[in-house]
Amino acid sequence: MDAQGRGRAENVDPADQWVLNPDTGDYELRLAPSAPQSSLPGPRGTAPAPAPSRAPAPDVPAPRRRRAAPEEEPPGRRGRRRPAKKKSKGKKVLLWTGGTLAFVVLATAATGYFYLEHLNDNITSLPDDGAGTGGFQKDKAINILLIGTDKRTGAGNEGYGDTGSAGHADTTILLHVAKDRSNATALSIPRDLIVDIPDCPTTQEDGTTKVIPGTAGTRFNNSLGQGGRTPSCTMRTVTELTGVTPDNFMVADFNAVKTLTSAVEGVEVCLAKDINDPDSHLNLPAGEHTIEGEDALAFLRTRHSVGFGGDLSRIGLQQQFLSSLMRKLKSNDTLTSPSKMLKLAEAGTKALTVDSQLDNIGKLKDLGLELGKLNTKNLTFTTVPVKDNPAEKVPVTVVLQEEPAQQVFDMIGNDVSFTEVKQQEKKEAAAVAARLKGEKSAPSEIRVRILNGGASDGSAQRELQYLQTEAGVPKSENAGDAPADVAKTTLEYAPDQAAQARALAEILGLSGAAMKPGESVTNAQGLPTMTLTLGKDFKGAGVKLNATSGKTPEGVEKSTADKVECAK
């Protein structure tokens, strides 16, 4: 083997059979002679190699074949090999992502690089109607909207969902992947959450655009299917709700759940009690189970037999299921099986509907490369903080818990991790963090003047009223507008005012970074006072300013994808 060949062999990932090609920087499937062989395509126009003895995976069209990686030549013949012809980028063998992928349906979409043209034909796409960012970018944080609908496709789904439904947003997850790919958050949005759906410009079949009127105070799941709304309208609704604009969307229906789970030969789930739910058709005893197909769909649909019997309880089941499916996709058992990979590629590209920015395998591959950098243990599942709708005598819908929900949205919007791996406070230098530690003055001893440095009009006066009437800080005053607008709210204080500064920081939720040691000024009474400048990040009087501290808001439940939790 020449030096180049030895270099490539040394780059074999021990978890799979994918080999780094140093010429392209990508990984290519090159099965060793002892590994199970599969029929793989070669460059267009290349004569196929003899067919291997084993048949292609079931239900997978036989692709054009290419020769398997050659065995090592005897020493006497080294140096006689013909140089390999360099493949053009448009015709080369489809590439794997160079590692295991980070999230469920996205992973399945990114595994299918065996036969480009066939898989491209499988992909169904819809316009995003300008509701997204124009597609994910490699050097920025990624936000993908994953939508599971109650639409029925395929045989055997007659017992599920609403008859004749065009498909509502039954299960919705906003997947946020950090800019540095060190962590991710999967935020579940309850289908019964009361939201305002905005006007939605929607592309029609004839190419014209129709604006579907918005609806105030309606269930979130009406953002799709109702009145001709498409996934682009769900994107707009998520932006309206969270302040985060998704880059792309992916949609899966009932049949997708069945085909994807069967492609990986089932996923493991756990029940803390026996469940026999005639509505979802789930009938399983307590304990661990491997489920696929109909059982997997029933597991995701059940809600009356778990928790409080509502949609929020079902969300917990769905998060457990997705975590388990992701672990299965990342396992050696899946990655080293060509037949499973072929079935997964086939099932994934047929099962999903994507936006027009992800309408070919090449784009999905690029997305998969980015997601493949994520470690499972750093993916956190959580749910939008909600409470029962107080307007209903018998609550059937939910509304936001405003303060914790806004904190969650801000954490995602500001790319702050929910995991322990990369908490925002760890970025602060020890000296900055130490500003919050030490003796604190009583609120009645705090002297502070308030300037408006970019917040909405009237914010300084409203914050003054909050401090004086609710926070017990009577020695405070409104000093008008700051000389210039600032992005972040700050508190400047003299060294001998540190105890006052720490007390006010606790009241307002300021981080150490927002505290600026400096000089005091003289207030109207001629006494030294601190200066609080309200920046553009100011959310309103009484709202904690440090929503992106890296700490999960109190009461917000979360779980990570590397742990198995039994449904109760």
Secondary structure, DSSP 8 states (H G I E B T S, - for coil): --HHHHHHHHT--TTSSEEEETTTTEEEE---TTS-------STT-------SS---TT---------------GGGTT-S-------TTTS---B-SS--SSHHHHHHHS--S-HHHHHHH-EEE--TT-S-SS--TTS-EEEEEEEE----STT-TTSS-TT----EEEEEEEEE-TTSS-EEEEEE-TTBEEEE--EEEE-TTS-EEEE--EEEEEGGGGSSGGG--HHHHHHHHHHHHS---SEEEEE-HHHHHHHHHHTT-EEEEESS-EEETTTTEEE-SEEEEE-HHHHHHHHH--TTSTTSSHHHHHHHHHHHHHHHHHHHHSHHHHT-HHHHHHHHHHHHHHEEEEGGG-SHHHHHHHHHHHTT--GGGEEEEE--EEE-TT-SS--SEEE-HHHHHHHHHHHHTT--SSSSS-GGGGS-HHHHGGG-S----GGG--EEEEESSS-TTHHHHHHHHHHHTS---SEEEEEE-SS--SS-EEEE-GGGHHHHHHHHHHHT--GGGEEE---EE-TTS-EEEEEEE-TT---TTS-S-TTSSS--TT--EEETTS---B-
